[in-house]
Amino acid sequence: MSSLHDEDTSIPVLSDVLKPGNPLHGHDGAQARSVTAAAVMAAVSEPEGLYAHDADALVERLRGRCLNWLTGEGRAVIEARCAAAMQEHSNWLVGQVSREIGLALETELKTWVKSAVREELAARAGQAPSA
């Protein structure tokens, strides 16, 4: 049974100093086991310090992942969303055009039906259709 004093030193804790660079490399045996407030402030206030290279590497990795996603499965997602948006817009547009045509035909149909009824009544009465 392990006690609180028998720690596993392979697992870093918050007070450990890690090697700059890849966090998977773990502890640096030559460095101290505790971090002083001055060391923390120096690292935070120095944007071009030890961690600037890590940030650049992280940005490059994320950029690569984004580009890979956009040229891979992301493209299919974007195409599907565009197709859905186009279909939705097309449905709306067809509805608008149908309403416009329906309103325009409604007035024309009244005129055409009245004219056709007059012609039919005139033909049944034996008269020549009027213009």
C-alpha positions in Angstrom: 0.0 0.0 0.0 1.5 3.4 -0.9 1.5 6.4 1.3 1.2 10.1 0.5 5.0 10.4 0.6 5.6 7.6 -1.9 4.7 9.6 -5.0 5.1 8.4 -8.6 7.6 10.9 -10.0 6.9 9.9 -13.6 3.6 11.9 -13.4 4.1 15.6 -13.3 2.3 17.7 -10.7 1.5 21.4 -10.7 4.7 22.3 -8.8 7.0 20.5 -11.3 9.1 22.2 -13.8 8.6 20.6 -17.2 11.1 20.7 -20.0 10.4 23.5 -22.5 9.1 22.1 -25.8 7.2 19.0 -26.0 5.2 18.4 -22.8 5.4 14.6 -23.4 9.1 14.7 -22.7 8.3 15.1 -19.0 10.7 16.2 -16.2 14.1 17.7 -16.6 16.2 16.2 -13.8 18.7 19.1 -13.8 16.0 21.6 -13.0 14.5 22.3 -9.6 11.3 20.6 -8.5 9.5 23.8 -7.6 8.6 26.9 -9.5 9.3 30.3 -7.9 7.0 33.2 -8.4 9.8 35.1 -10.1 10.3 32.3 -12.7 6.5 32.2 -13.4 6.4 36.0 -13.9 9.5 35.9 -16.1 7.9 33.3 -18.3 4.6 35.1 -18.5 6.1 38.5 -19.2 8.4 37.2 -21.9 6.3 36.6 -25.0 9.4 35.7 -27.1 10.7 33.4 -24.3 10.9 29.7 -24.1 7.2 29.1 -25.0 7.1 31.4 -28.1 8.5 28.5 -30.2 5.9 26.1 -28.7 3.1 28.6 -29.6 4.4 28.9 -33.2 4.5 25.1 -33.5 1.0 24.8 -32.1 -0.3 27.4 -34.5 1.3 25.6 -37.4 -0.1 22.2 -36.3 -3.6 23.7 -36.0 -3.3 25.4 -39.4 -2.4 22.1 -40.9 -5.3 20.3 -39.2 -7.7 22.9 -40.4 -6.5 22.7 -43.9 -6.6 18.9 -43.9 -10.2 19.0 -42.5 -11.3 21.6 -45.1 -9.8 19.5 -47.9 -11.2 16.2 -46.5 -14.4 15.6 -44.5 -14.9 19.3 -43.9 -15.5 19.8 -47.6 -18.3 17.3 -47.6 -19.9 19.1 -44.6 -19.6 22.5 -46.3 -21.1 21.0 -49.6 -24.0 19.5 -47.7 -24.8 22.8 -45.9 -24.5 24.7 -49.1 -26.8 22.2 -50.9 -29.4 22.5 -48.1 -29.3 26.3 -48.2 -29.6 26.3 -52.0 -32.6 23.9 -51.7 -34.3 26.0 -49.1 -33.8 29.1 -51.1 -35.0 27.4 -54.3 -38.1 26.3 -52.5 -38.8 29.8 -51.3 -38.1 31.3 -54.7 -40.5 28.8 -56.4 -43.2 29.7 -53.9 -42.7 33.4 -54.6 -42.8 33.0 -58.4 -45.8 30.7 -58.2 -47.7 33.3 -56.1 -46.8 36.1 -58.6 -47.9 34.0 -61.6 -51.1 33.0 -59.8 -52.0 36.6 -59.0 -51.3 37.7 -62.6 -53.2 34.7 -64.1 -56.2 35.4 -61.8 -57.0 38.7 -63.5 -56.3 37.3 -66.9 -58.4 34.2 -66.4 -61.4 36.3 -65.4 -61.1 38.2 -68.7 -60.6 35.0 -70.7 -63.5 33.2 -69.1 -65.9 36.1 -69.6 -64.8 36.4 -73.3 -65.2 32.6 -73.8 -68.7 32.6 -72.2 -69.8 35.6 -74.4 -68.5 33.8 -77.5 -70.3 30.5 -76.5 -73.6 32.4 -75.8 -73.3 34.2 -79.1 -72.6 31.0 -81.0 -75.7 29.3 -79.4 -77.9 32.3 -80.3 -76.6 32.2 -83.9 -75.0 35.5 -83.7 -71.5 36.4 -84.9 -69.0 36.7 -81.9 -68.2 40.2 -80.9 -64.6 41.3 -80.7 
